[in-house]
Amino acid sequence: MAVLAPGTPAPDFELPADDGGTTRLADFRGRKLVLYFYPKDNTEGCTLEAIDFSRRHDEFAAAGAAVLGVSPDPVKSHARFRAKHDLTIPLASDEEKAMLEAYGVWAEKSMYGRKFMGVLRTTYLIDEAGRIARVWENVKVAGHADAVLEAVRGG
């Protein structure tokens, strides 16, 4: 499945969160949601991306947006990842990969000639009504959080 197009409703989700609770799409209704999918906790690119989003957490909040990171890592891994890097953004776990598939980010990847299934680094901006407002595919980490914040602010 391909990534979702702007204007389409964001697929509903309910996932375990790193704080021991549950996070749902409905929890964000009425404000913007930056939903970013990343491959794996504590890897170089994923750590830099999480730190960048955390560094801008207050600015996203001031612009009326929440940020949520999602990967297939288990909740305990997310909790350690947040603590180790003092992350201020919540992380949700999709070990079953149902949400990853619904958002079109669980796909075949290739590295060093080897094919495997994994998360395509993708970010969605979901509007206050729960519709896809913008999509960033094949995300390059450097400068990404800044570009997303600009889009949230209407730039």
DSSP file (Angstrom, degrees, kcal/mol; ACC not computed):
  #  RESIDUE AA STRUCTURE BP1 BP2  ACC     N-H-->O    O-->H-N    N-H-->O    O-->H-N    TCO  KAPPA ALPHA  PHI   PSI    X-CA   Y-CA   Z-CA
    1    1 A M              0   0    0      0, 0.0     2,-0.1     0, 0.0   105,-0.1   0.000 360.0 360.0 360.0 139.7    0.0    0.0    0.0
    2    2 A A        -     0   0    0      1,-0.2   103,-0.1   103,-0.1     3,-0.1  -0.374 360.0 -81.4 -83.1 165.8    1.2    3.5   -0.8
    3    3 A V        -     0   0    0    101,-0.2   101,-0.2     1,-0.1     2,-0.2  -0.227  58.2 -92.8 -61.5 160.0    1.3    6.4    1.6
    4    4 A L        -     0   0    0     99,-0.6    -1,-0.1    -3,-0.1     3,-0.1  -0.480  37.8-120.7 -80.4 146.1   -1.9    8.2    2.1
    5    5 A A    >   -     0   0    0     -2,-0.2     3,-1.8     1,-0.1   127,-0.3  -0.570  33.3 -94.2 -86.6 147.7   -2.8   11.3    0.0
    6    6 A P  T 3  S+     0   0    0      0, 0.0   127,-0.2     0, 0.0    -1,-0.1  -0.294 111.2  34.9 -55.1 142.3   -3.5   14.7    1.5
    7    7 A G  T 3  S+     0   0    0    125,-3.7   126,-0.1     1,-0.4     3,-0.1   0.144  91.2 113.2  96.7 -18.7   -7.2   15.3    2.0
    8    8 A T  S <  S-     0   0    0     -3,-1.8   124,-3.2   124,-0.1    -1,-0.4  -0.548  78.3 -95.8 -85.0 152.9   -8.0   11.7    2.9
    9    9 A P  B     -A  131   0A   0      0, 0.0   122,-0.3     0, 0.0    -1,-0.1  -0.418  40.2-114.6 -65.2 139.4   -9.1   10.7    6.4
   10   10 A A        -     0   0    0    120,-3.0    93,-0.1    -2,-0.1     2,-0.0  -0.585  37.2-106.4 -72.3 132.7   -6.3    9.6    8.7
   11   11 A P        -     0   0    0      0, 0.0    -1,-0.1     0, 0.0    92,-0.0  -0.356  37.7-111.7 -60.4 137.5   -6.7    5.9    9.6
   12   12 A D        -     0   0    0     13,-0.1     2,-0.3    12,-0.1    90,-0.1  -0.294  41.5-178.6 -65.5 153.2   -7.9    5.5   13.2
   13   13 A F        -     0   0    0      2,-0.0    12,-1.6    86,-0.0    13,-0.3  -0.992  25.3-169.1-151.7 157.6   -5.4    3.9   15.6
   14   14 A E  E     +B   24   0B   0     -2,-0.3    10,-0.2    10,-0.2    85,-0.1  -0.878  26.7 165.5-147.2 113.0   -5.1    2.8   19.2
   15   15 A L  E     -B   23   0B   0      8,-2.8     8,-3.0    -2,-0.3     2,-0.2  -0.921  41.2-101.0-132.2 151.6   -1.6    1.9   20.3
   16   16 A P  E     -B   22   0B   0      0, 0.0    77,-2.7     0, 0.0     6,-0.3  -0.522  42.1-144.3 -68.9 139.7    0.3    1.3   23.6
   17   17 A A  B >   -C   92   0C   0      4,-2.7     3,-1.8    75,-0.2    75,-0.2  -0.672  21.9-111.2-106.7 161.4    2.4    4.3   24.5
   18   18 A D  T 3  S+     0   0    0     73,-2.3    74,-0.1     1,-0.3    -1,-0.1   0.656 114.0  63.3 -65.7 -16.3    5.8    4.4   26.2
   19   19 A D  T 3  S-     0   0    0     72,-0.2    -1,-0.3    59,-0.0     3,-0.1   0.374 121.9-101.9 -89.7   5.6    4.2    5.9   29.4
   20   20 A G  S <  S+     0   0    0     -3,-1.8    -2,-0.1     1,-0.3     2,-0.0   0.303  93.1  97.6  93.2  -9.1    2.2    2.8   30.0
   21   21 A G  S    S-     0   0    0     -5,-0.1    -4,-2.7     1,-0.0     2,-0.4  -0.036  75.3-100.3 -93.3-160.2   -1.0    4.3   28.6
   22   22 A T  E     -B   16   0B   0     -6,-0.3     2,-0.4    -3,-0.1    -1,-0.0  -0.965  23.7-153.9-126.6 143.0   -2.7    4.1   25.3
   23   23 A T  E     -B   15   0B   0     -8,-3.0    -8,-2.8    -2,-0.4     2,-0.3  -0.963  14.2-177.6-120.2 138.6   -2.7    6.7   22.5
   24   24 A R  E >   -B   14   0B   0     -2,-0.4     3,-0.9   -10,-0.2     4,-0.4  -0.905  39.3-119.3-130.3 155.3   -5.5    7.0   20.0
   25   25 A L  G >  S+     0   0    0    -12,-1.6     3,-2.1    -2,-0.3     4,-0.3   0.904 114.5  62.3 -58.5 -40.2   -6.1    9.3   17.0
   26   26 A A  G >  S+     0   0    0    -13,-0.3     3,-1.2     1,-0.3    -1,-0.2   0.754  88.5  70.7 -59.1 -25.3   -9.2   10.6   18.7
   27   27 A D  G <  S+     0   0    0     -3,-0.9    -1,-0.3     1,-0.2    -2,-0.2   0.732 101.4  45.8 -62.5 -21.2   -7.0   11.9   21.5
   28   28 A F  G X  S+     0   0    0     -3,-2.1     3,-2.0    -4,-0.4    -1,-0.2   0.391  78.8 132.5-105.5   1.3   -5.7   14.6   19.1
   29   29 A R  T <  S+     0   0    0     -3,-1.2   100,-0.2    -4,-0.3    99,-0.1  -0.279  70.1  30.3 -56.6 135.5   -9.0   15.7   17.6
   30   30 A G  T 3  S+     0   0    0     98,-2.5     2,-0.3     1,-0.2    -1,-0.3   0.331 116.1  61.6  95.2  -7.3   -9.2   19.5   17.5
   31   31 A R  S <  S-     0   0    0     -3,-2.0    -1,-0.2    97,-0.3    34,-0.2  -0.950  90.8 -92.0-141.7 165.3   -5.5   20.1   17.1
   32   32 A K  E     -d   65   0C   0     32,-1.9    34,-2.5    -2,-0.3     2,-0.4  -0.444  34.4-153.1 -76.4 150.5   -2.9   19.2   14.5
   33   33 A L  E     -dE  66 126C   0     93,-2.4    93,-3.0    32,-0.2     2,-0.8  -0.989   9.0-155.7-128.4 124.7   -0.9   16.0   14.9
   34   34 A V  E     -dE  67 125C   0     32,-3.2    34,-2.8    -2,-0.4     2,-0.7  -0.892  19.6-171.7 -93.8 111.0    2.6   15.4   13.5
   35   35 A L  E     -dE  68 124C   0     89,-2.9    89,-3.0    -2,-0.8     2,-0.5  -0.907   4.0-175.9-109.8 108.3    2.7   11.7   13.2
   36   36 A Y  E     -dE  69 123C   0     32,-2.5    34,-2.4    -2,-0.7     2,-0.4  -0.913  12.5-154.3-115.5 134.3    6.2   10.5   12.3
   37   37 A F  E     +dE  70 122C   0     85,-3.2    85,-1.0    -2,-0.5    34,-0.2  -0.859  17.2 178.4-103.7 132.1    7.1    6.9   11.6
   38   38 A Y        -     0   0    0     32,-2.2     3,-0.1    -2,-0.4    82,-0.1  -0.959  30.3-126.9-136.2 153.3   10.7    5.7   12.2
   39   39 A P  S    S-     0   0    0      0, 0.0     2,-0.3     0, 0.0    -1,-0.1   0.920  76.8  -5.5 -68.4 -48.2   12.5    2.4   11.8
   40   40 A K    >   -     0   0    0     31,-0.1     3,-1.1    32,-0.1     6,-0.2  -0.983  63.2-109.5-159.7 136.4   14.1    1.7   15.2
   41   41 A D  T 3  S+     0   0    0     -2,-0.3     3,-0.1     1,-0.2     6,-0.1  -0.293  99.2  15.5 -59.2 146.6   14.9    3.1   18.6
   42   42 A N  T 3  S+     0   0    0      1,-0.2     2,-0.3     2,-0.1    -1,-0.2   0.678  89.3 127.8  62.0  23.2   18.5    4.0   19.4
   43   43 A T  S <> S-     0   0    0     -3,-1.1     4,-2.8     1,-0.1     5,-0.3  -0.760  71.8-106.6-101.2 160.0   19.8    4.0   15.8
   44   44 A E  H  > S+     0   0    0     -2,-0.3     4,-2.3     1,-0.2     5,-0.2   0.917 114.0  37.6 -56.0 -57.1   21.6    7.0   14.5
   45   45 A G  H  > S+     0   0    0      1,-0.2     4,-2.4     2,-0.2    -1,-0.2   0.902 118.3  49.7 -63.8 -41.7   19.0    8.6   12.2
   46   46 A C  H  > S+     0   0    0      2,-0.2     4,-2.3     1,-0.2    -1,-0.2   0.873 111.1  49.7 -67.2 -36.9   16.1    7.7   14.5
   47   47 A T  H  X S+     0   0    0     -4,-2.8     4,-2.5     2,-0.2    -2,-0.2   0.934 111.7  47.8 -66.8 -45.8   17.8    9.2   17.5
   48   48 A L  H  X S+     0   0    0     -4,-2.3     4,-2.4    -5,-0.3    -2,-0.2   0.905 112.4  49.9 -61.4 -41.4   18.7   12.4   15.8
   49   49 A E  H  X S+     0   0    0     -4,-2.4     4,-2.4     2,-0.2     5,-0.2   0.929 111.8  47.2 -63.4 -45.9   15.1   12.7   14.5
   50   50 A A  H  X S+     0   0    0     -4,-2.3     4,-2.4     1,-0.2    38,-0.3   0.895 112.7  49.5 -64.0 -40.4   13.6   12.2   17.9
   51   51 A I  H  X S+     0   0    0     -4,-2.5     4,-2.7     2,-0.2    -1,-0.2   0.909 110.4  51.0 -64.9 -41.8   16.0   14.7   19.5
   52   52 A D  H  X S+     0   0    0     -4,-2.4     4,-1.2     2,-0.2    -2,-0.2   0.924 112.2  45.5 -63.0 -44.7   15.1   17.3   16.8
   53   53 A F  H  < S+     0   0    0     -4,-2.4     3,-0.3     1,-0.2    -1,-0.2   0.905 114.4  49.6 -64.8 -39.6   11.4   16.9   17.4
   54   54 A S  H >< S+     0   0    0     -4,-2.4     3,-1.6     1,-0.2     4,-0.3   0.905 105.7  56.3 -64.0 -41.5   11.9   17.0   21.2
   55   55 A R  H 3< S+     0   0    0     -4,-2.7    -1,-0.2     1,-0.3     3,-0.2   0.812 114.2  40.0 -60.2 -30.7   14.0   20.1   20.9
   56   56 A R  T 3X S+     0   0    0     -4,-1.2     4,-2.4    -3,-0.3     3,-0.4   0.268  82.3 114.3-102.0  10.0   11.1   21.9   19.1
   57   57 A H  H <> S+     0   0    0     -3,-1.6     4,-2.4     1,-0.3     5,-0.2   0.883  77.3  47.0 -49.7 -50.0    8.4   20.4   21.3
   58   58 A D  H  > S+     0   0    0     -4,-0.3     4,-2.4    -3,-0.2    -1,-0.3   0.855 111.3  52.1 -64.5 -34.7    7.3   23.7   22.9
   59   59 A E  H  > S+     0   0    0     -3,-0.4     4,-1.4     2,-0.2    -1,-0.2   0.887 109.4  49.0 -69.7 -38.5    7.3   25.4   19.5
   60   60 A F  H  <>S+     0   0    0     -4,-2.4     5,-2.6     2,-0.2     3,-0.3   0.938 112.3  49.1 -63.0 -45.3    5.0   22.6   18.1
   61   61 A A  H ><5S+     0   0    0     -4,-2.4     3,-1.7     1,-0.2    -2,-0.2   0.912 109.0  51.8 -60.5 -43.3    2.7   23.0   21.1
   62   62 A A  H 3<5S+     0   0    0     -4,-2.4    -1,-0.2     1,-0.3    -2,-0.2   0.801 107.6  53.5 -63.8 -28.4    2.6   26.8   20.7
   63   63 A A  T 3<5S-     0   0    0     -4,-1.4    -1,-0.3    -3,-0.3    -2,-0.2   0.385 125.2-104.0 -87.1   3.5    1.6   26.3   17.0
   64   64 A G  T < 5S+     0   0    0     -3,-1.7   -32,-1.9     1,-0.3     2,-0.4   0.752  80.4 121.5  84.5  25.1   -1.3   24.0   18.1
   65   65 A A  E   < -d   32   0C   0     -5,-2.6     2,-0.3   -34,-0.2    -1,-0.3  -0.944  47.6-152.4-126.6 144.2    0.3   20.7   17.2
   66   66 A A  E     -d   33   0C   0    -34,-2.5   -32,-3.2    -2,-0.4     2,-0.4  -0.750  16.4-142.9-100.5 157.3    1.2   17.5   19.1
   67   67 A V  E     -d   34   0C   0     -2,-0.3     2,-0.4   -34,-0.2   -32,-0.2  -0.983  17.8-179.8-123.5 135.0    4.0   15.2   17.9
   68   68 A L  E     -d   35   0C   0    -34,-2.8   -32,-2.5    -2,-0.4     2,-0.4  -0.990  12.7-154.6-136.8 126.2    3.9   11.4   18.1
   69   69 A G  E     -df  36  91C   0     21,-2.2    23,-2.9    -2,-0.4     2,-0.4  -0.819  13.6-169.6 -98.6 140.3    6.6    9.0   17.0
   70   70 A V  E     +df  37  92C   0    -34,-2.4   -32,-2.2    -2,-0.4    23,-0.2  -0.995  16.2 149.6-133.6 132.8    5.7    5.5   16.0
   71   71 A S  E     - f   0  93C   0     21,-1.6    23,-2.3    -2,-0.4   -31,-0.1  -0.933  54.5-106.8-146.6 170.6    7.8    2.4   15.4
   72   72 A P  S    S+     0   0    0      0, 0.0    21,-0.1     0, 0.0   -32,-0.1   0.453  80.1 117.8 -81.1   1.8    7.4   -1.4   15.7
   73   73 A D  S    S-     0   0    0     19,-0.2    -2,-0.2   -34,-0.1    21,-0.2  -0.340  74.4 -99.4 -65.2 150.1    9.7   -1.4   18.7
   74   74 A P     >  -     0   0    0      0, 0.0     4,-2.0     0, 0.0     3,-0.5  -0.254  30.8-107.0 -68.6 160.5    8.1   -2.6   22.0
   75   75 A V  H  > S+     0   0    0      1,-0.2     4,-2.7     2,-0.2     5,-0.2   0.873 118.9  55.9 -54.7 -43.3    6.9   -0.2   24.7
   76   76 A K  H  > S+     0   0    0      1,-0.2     4,-2.1     2,-0.2    -1,-0.2   0.883 106.7  50.3 -61.3 -37.9    9.8   -1.0   27.0
   77   77 A S  H  > S+     0   0    0     -3,-0.5     4,-2.5     2,-0.2    -1,-0.2   0.920 110.6  49.9 -64.4 -43.3   12.3   -0.1   24.3
   78   78 A H  H  X S+     0   0    0     -4,-2.0     4,-2.9     2,-0.2     5,-0.2   0.915 109.0  51.7 -60.1 -44.3   10.5    3.2   23.7
   79   79 A A  H  X S+     0   0    0     -4,-2.7     4,-2.2     1,-0.2    -1,-0.2   0.913 112.4  45.2 -61.9 -43.0   10.6    4.0   27.4
   80   80 A R  H  X S+     0   0    0     -4,-2.1     4,-3.0     2,-0.2    -1,-0.2   0.911 112.6  52.2 -65.2 -41.7   14.4    3.3   27.6
   81   81 A F  H  X S+     0   0    0     -4,-2.5     4,-1.7     2,-0.2     6,-0.2   0.922 111.2  46.5 -60.7 -46.8   14.9    5.3   24.4
   82   82 A R  H  X>S+     0   0    0     -4,-2.9     5,-2.1     1,-0.2     4,-0.6   0.928 115.6  45.6 -62.0 -45.8   13.0    8.3   25.8
   83   83 A A  H ><5S+     0   0    0     -4,-2.2     3,-0.8    -5,-0.2    -2,-0.2   0.919 110.9  52.5 -65.6 -44.2   14.8    8.2   29.1
   84   84 A K  H 3<5S+     0   0    0     -4,-3.0    -1,-0.2     1,-0.2    -2,-0.2   0.853 121.9  30.3 -60.6 -36.8   18.3    7.8   27.6
   85   85 A H  H 3<5S-     0   0    0     -4,-1.7    -1,-0.2    -5,-0.2    -2,-0.2   0.250 104.7-120.0-110.9  11.9   17.9   10.8   25.3
   86   86 A D  T <<5 -     0   0    0     -3,-0.8    -3,-0.2    -4,-0.6     2,-0.2   0.894  44.9-174.0  51.4  45.0   15.6   12.9   27.5
   87   87 A L      < -     0   0    0     -5,-2.1    -1,-0.2    -6,-0.2   -36,-0.1  -0.464  22.0-165.5 -73.2 141.3   13.0   12.9   24.8
   88   88 A T        +     0   0    0    -38,-0.3    -1,-0.1    -2,-0.2   -37,-0.1   0.424  63.6  85.3-105.3  -2.1    9.9   15.1   25.4
   89   89 A I  S    S-     0   0    0    -39,-0.2   -21,-0.1   -23,-0.1     2,-0.1  -0.797  81.3-114.3-101.9 144.0    7.7   13.6   22.7
   90   90 A P        -     0   0    0      0, 0.0   -21,-2.2     0, 0.0     2,-0.4  -0.395  25.1-151.6 -73.9 153.3    5.6   10.5   23.2
   91   91 A L  E     - f   0  69C   0    -23,-0.2   -73,-2.3    -2,-0.1     2,-0.3  -0.974   4.5-157.2-125.7 140.0    6.3    7.3   21.4
   92   92 A A  E     -Cf  17  70C   0    -23,-2.9   -21,-1.6    -2,-0.4     2,-0.5  -0.893  12.1-133.4-119.2 150.3    3.8    4.6   20.5
   93   93 A S  E     + f   0  71C   0    -77,-2.7     2,-0.3    -2,-0.3     3,-0.2  -0.879  19.0 179.3-108.5 127.2    4.5    1.0   19.7
   94   94 A D    >   +     0   0    0    -23,-2.3     3,-0.9    -2,-0.5     6,-0.2  -0.584  18.4 155.7-121.6  68.0    3.0   -0.9   16.7
   95   95 A E  T 3  S+     0   0    0     -2,-0.3    -1,-0.1     1,-0.3   -22,-0.0   0.810  76.5  53.9 -63.4 -29.2    4.5   -4.3   17.2
   96   96 A E  T 3  S-     0   0    0     -3,-0.2    -1,-0.3     1,-0.1    -2,-0.1   0.671 100.2-140.7 -78.7 -16.6    1.6   -5.9   15.2
   97   97 A K    <>  +     0   0    0     -3,-0.9     4,-2.1   -26,-0.1     5,-0.2   0.582  62.9 127.1  68.3  13.4    2.3   -3.4   12.3
   98   98 A A  H  > S+     0   0    0      2,-0.2     4,-2.3     1,-0.2     5,-0.1   0.918  76.9  41.9 -66.1 -43.5   -1.4   -2.8   11.6
   99   99 A M  H  > S+     0   0    0      2,-0.2     4,-2.2     1,-0.2     6,-0.2   0.915 111.8  54.9 -70.0 -41.7   -1.1    0.9   11.9
  100  100 A L  H  4>S+     0   0    0      1,-0.2     5,-2.6     2,-0.2     6,-0.8   0.907 112.3  44.5 -56.4 -42.2    2.2    0.9    9.9
  101  101 A E  H ><5S+     0   0    0     -4,-2.1     3,-1.4     3,-0.2    -1,-0.2   0.906 109.6  55.0 -68.7 -42.0    0.4   -0.9    7.1
  102  102 A A  H 3<5S+     0   0    0     -4,-2.3    -2,-0.2     1,-0.3    -1,-0.2   0.839 111.5  45.1 -61.0 -33.3   -2.7    1.3    7.3
  103  103 A Y  T 3<5S-     0   0    0     -4,-2.2   -99,-0.6    -5,-0.1    -1,-0.3   0.398 114.2-118.7 -92.1   2.5   -0.5    4.4    6.8
  104  104 A G  T < 5S+     0   0    0     -3,-1.4    -3,-0.2    -4,-0.2  -101,-0.2   0.751  82.4 113.8  72.6  25.4    1.5    2.7    4.0
  105  105 A V      < +     0   0    0     -5,-2.6    15,-3.0    -6,-0.2     2,-0.7   0.441  47.9  86.4-111.2  -0.1    4.9    2.8    5.7
  106  106 A W  E     +H  119   0D   0     -6,-0.8     2,-0.3    13,-0.2    13,-0.2  -0.893  65.0 134.0 -99.1 110.9    5.5   -0.9    6.3
  107  107 A A  E     -H  118   0D   0     11,-2.6    11,-2.6    -2,-0.7     2,-0.3  -0.911  60.2 -72.4-151.6 170.8    7.2   -2.0    3.1
  108  108 A E  E     -H  117   0D   0     -2,-0.3     2,-0.3     9,-0.2     9,-0.3  -0.562  49.7-176.0 -73.2 133.3   10.0   -3.9    1.4
  109  109 A K  E     -H  116   0D   0      7,-3.9     7,-2.2    -2,-0.3     2,-0.4  -0.776  13.3-143.9-122.4 168.6   13.4   -2.2    1.8
  110  110 A S  E     +H  115   0D   0     -2,-0.3     2,-0.4     5,-0.2     5,-0.2  -0.997  18.2 170.8-139.8 133.6   16.8   -3.1    0.5
  111  111 A M  E >  S-H  114   0D   0      3,-2.5     3,-2.1    -2,-0.4    -2,-0.0  -0.969  75.0 -11.0-143.8 127.4   20.2   -2.7    2.0
  112  112 A Y  T 3  S-     0   0    0     -2,-0.4     3,-0.1     1,-0.3    -1,-0.1   0.859 129.0 -55.1  53.1  38.7   23.5   -4.0    0.7
  113  113 A G  T 3  S+     0   0    0      1,-0.2     2,-0.4     0, 0.0    -1,-0.3   0.426 113.3 119.1  80.1  -1.9   21.5   -6.1   -1.8
  114  114 A R  E <   -H  111   0D   0     -3,-2.1    -3,-2.5     2,-0.0     2,-0.4  -0.840  53.6-146.6-100.3 132.8   19.4   -7.8    0.9
  115  115 A K  E     +H  110   0D   0     -2,-0.4     2,-0.3    -5,-0.2    -5,-0.2  -0.787  29.3 152.0 -99.0 141.2   15.6   -7.3    0.9
  116  116 A F  E     -H  109   0D   0     -7,-2.2    -7,-3.9    -2,-0.4     2,-0.3  -0.974  45.0 -98.3-158.2 162.9   13.6   -7.1    4.1
  117  117 A M  E     +H  108   0D   0     -2,-0.3     2,-0.3    -9,-0.3    -9,-0.2  -0.716  56.4 137.5 -88.9 139.7   10.4   -5.6    5.5
  118  118 A G  E     -H  107   0D   0    -11,-2.6   -11,-2.6    -2,-0.3     2,-0.4  -0.967  52.8 -69.1-166.2 179.3   10.8   -2.4    7.4
  119  119 A V  E     -H  106   0D   0     -2,-0.3     2,-0.6   -13,-0.2   -13,-0.2  -0.687  36.0-140.2 -86.1 129.2    9.5    1.1    8.2
  120  120 A L        -     0   0    0    -15,-3.0     2,-0.6    -2,-0.4   -83,-0.1  -0.809  31.9-113.8 -84.9 121.9    9.8    3.8    5.5
  121  121 A R        +     0   0    0     -2,-0.6    18,-2.2    18,-0.1     2,-0.3  -0.418  59.1 154.7 -62.8 109.2   10.7    7.0    7.3
  122  122 A T  E     -E   37   0C   0    -85,-1.0   -85,-3.2    -2,-0.6     2,-0.4  -0.981  31.4-155.5-141.4 145.0    7.6    9.0    6.7
  123  123 A T  E     -EG  36 136C   0     13,-2.3    13,-2.9    -2,-0.3     2,-0.4  -0.989   6.8-164.2-126.8 136.2    5.9   11.9    8.4
  124  124 A Y  E     -EG  35 135C   0    -89,-3.0   -89,-2.9    -2,-0.4     2,-0.6  -0.939  10.5-152.2-114.8 139.7    2.2   12.9    8.3
  125  125 A L  E     -EG  34 134C   0      9,-2.6     8,-3.6    -2,-0.4     9,-1.5  -0.968  18.4-164.7-105.6 118.6    0.7   16.2    9.3
  126  126 A I  E     -EG  33 132C   0    -93,-3.0   -93,-2.4    -2,-0.6     6,-0.2  -0.890  13.0-133.1-106.5 131.7   -2.9   15.5   10.3
  127  127 A D    >   -     0   0    0      4,-3.1     3,-2.0    -2,-0.5   -96,-0.2  -0.132  32.6 -90.3 -79.9 178.6   -5.3   18.5   10.6
  128  128 A E  T 3  S+     0   0    0      1,-0.3   -98,-2.5   -98,-0.2   -97,-0.3   0.726 125.8  53.8 -62.2 -24.0   -7.7   19.3   13.4
  129  129 A A  T 3  S-     0   0    0   -100,-0.2    -1,-0.3   -99,-0.1  -100,-0.1   0.390 121.9-102.5 -92.7   2.4  -10.5   17.3   11.7
  130  130 A G  S <  S+     0   0    0     -3,-2.0  -120,-3.0     1,-0.3     2,-0.3   0.741  78.3 130.9  85.1  23.4   -8.4   14.1   11.4
  131  131 A R  B     -A    9   0A   0   -122,-0.3    -4,-3.1    -4,-0.0     2,-0.4  -0.818  67.3-100.9-108.5 150.9   -7.5   14.4    7.7
  132  132 A I  E     +G  126   0C   0   -124,-3.2  -125,-3.7    -2,-0.3    -6,-0.2  -0.554  40.4 174.0 -67.6 121.6   -4.1   14.1    6.1
  133  133 A A  E     -     0   0C   0     -8,-3.6     2,-0.3    -2,-0.4    -7,-0.2   0.774  63.5  -3.0 -98.2 -35.1   -2.9   17.7    5.5
  134  134 A R  E     -G  125   0C   0     -9,-1.5    -9,-2.6  -129,-0.1     2,-0.4  -0.992  57.7-153.2-158.5 151.8    0.7   16.9    4.3
  135  135 A V  E     -G  124   0C   0     -2,-0.3     2,-0.5   -11,-0.2   -11,-0.2  -0.996   1.4-164.0-133.4 135.0    3.0   14.0    3.8
  136  136 A W  E     -G  123   0C   0    -13,-2.9   -13,-2.3    -2,-0.4     3,-0.3  -0.978  17.9-169.7-115.6 116.9    6.8   13.8    3.8
  137  137 A E        +     0   0    0     -2,-0.5   -15,-0.2     1,-0.2     3,-0.2  -0.690  64.9  14.8-103.0 158.7    8.2   10.6    2.2
  138  138 A N  S    S-     0   0    0     -2,-0.2    -1,-0.2   -17,-0.2   -16,-0.2   0.901  90.2-152.0  46.4  51.0   11.7    9.2    2.3
  139  139 A V        -     0   0    0    -18,-2.2     2,-0.5    -3,-0.3    -1,-0.2  -0.244  13.8-150.4 -60.2 132.6   12.5   11.7    5.1
  140  140 A K        -     0   0    0     -3,-0.2     4,-0.2     1,-0.1    -1,-0.1  -0.932  15.8-141.4 -98.2 127.0   16.1   12.9    5.4
  141  141 A V  S >> S+     0   0    0     -2,-0.5     3,-2.2     2,-0.1     4,-0.5   0.880  73.1  92.8 -63.6 -44.4   16.6   13.7    9.1
  142  142 A A  T 34 S-     0   0    0      1,-0.3    -2,-0.1     2,-0.1   -93,-0.0  -0.314 109.4  -5.6 -58.5 119.7   18.7   16.8    8.9
  143  143 A G  T 3> S+     0   0    0     -2,-0.1     4,-2.0     1,-0.0    -1,-0.3   0.408  99.0 119.1  80.7  -2.9   16.3   19.8    9.0
  144  144 A H  H <> S+     0   0    0     -3,-2.2     4,-2.5     1,-0.2     5,-0.2   0.935  71.6  50.0 -65.4 -47.8   13.2   17.7    8.9
  145  145 A A  H  X S+     0   0    0     -4,-0.5     4,-2.4     1,-0.2    -1,-0.2   0.884 111.3  51.3 -59.1 -37.9   11.7   18.8   12.2
  146  146 A D  H  > S+     0   0    0      2,-0.2     4,-2.2     1,-0.2    -1,-0.2   0.915 110.0  48.6 -64.8 -43.4   12.2   22.5   11.2
  147  147 A A  H  X S+     0   0    0     -4,-2.0     4,-1.9     2,-0.2    -2,-0.2   0.890 112.3  48.8 -64.1 -39.6   10.4   21.9    7.9
  148  148 A V  H  X S+     0   0    0     -4,-2.5     4,-2.5     2,-0.2    -2,-0.2   0.914 109.7  51.6 -67.1 -42.5    7.5   20.2    9.6
  149  149 A L  H  X S+     0   0    0     -4,-2.4     4,-2.1    -5,-0.2    -2,-0.2   0.903 108.0  52.4 -61.1 -40.7    7.2   23.0   12.2
  150  150 A E  H  <>S+     0   0    0     -4,-2.2     5,-3.2     1,-0.2     4,-0.3   0.912 110.2  48.1 -60.7 -42.4    7.1   25.5    9.3
  151  151 A A  H ><5S+     0   0    0     -4,-1.9     3,-1.3     4,-0.3    -2,-0.2   0.896 109.1  53.3 -66.0 -39.8    4.3   23.6    7.7
  152  152 A V  H 3<5S+     0   0    0     -4,-2.5    -1,-0.2     1,-0.3    -2,-0.2   0.885 106.7  52.8 -61.0 -38.0    2.4   23.4   11.0
  153  153 A R  T 3<5S-     0   0    0     -4,-2.1    -1,-0.3    -5,-0.2    -2,-0.2   0.526 128.4-100.7 -76.1  -5.1    2.7   27.2   11.3
  154  154 A G  T < 5       0   0    0     -3,-1.3    -3,-0.2    -4,-0.3    -2,-0.1   0.596 360.0 360.0  98.1  12.2    1.2   27.5    7.8
  155  155 A G      <       0   0    0     -5,-3.2    -4,-0.3    -6,-0.2    -5,-0.1   0.451 360.0 360.0 -86.2 360.0    4.4   28.1    5.9
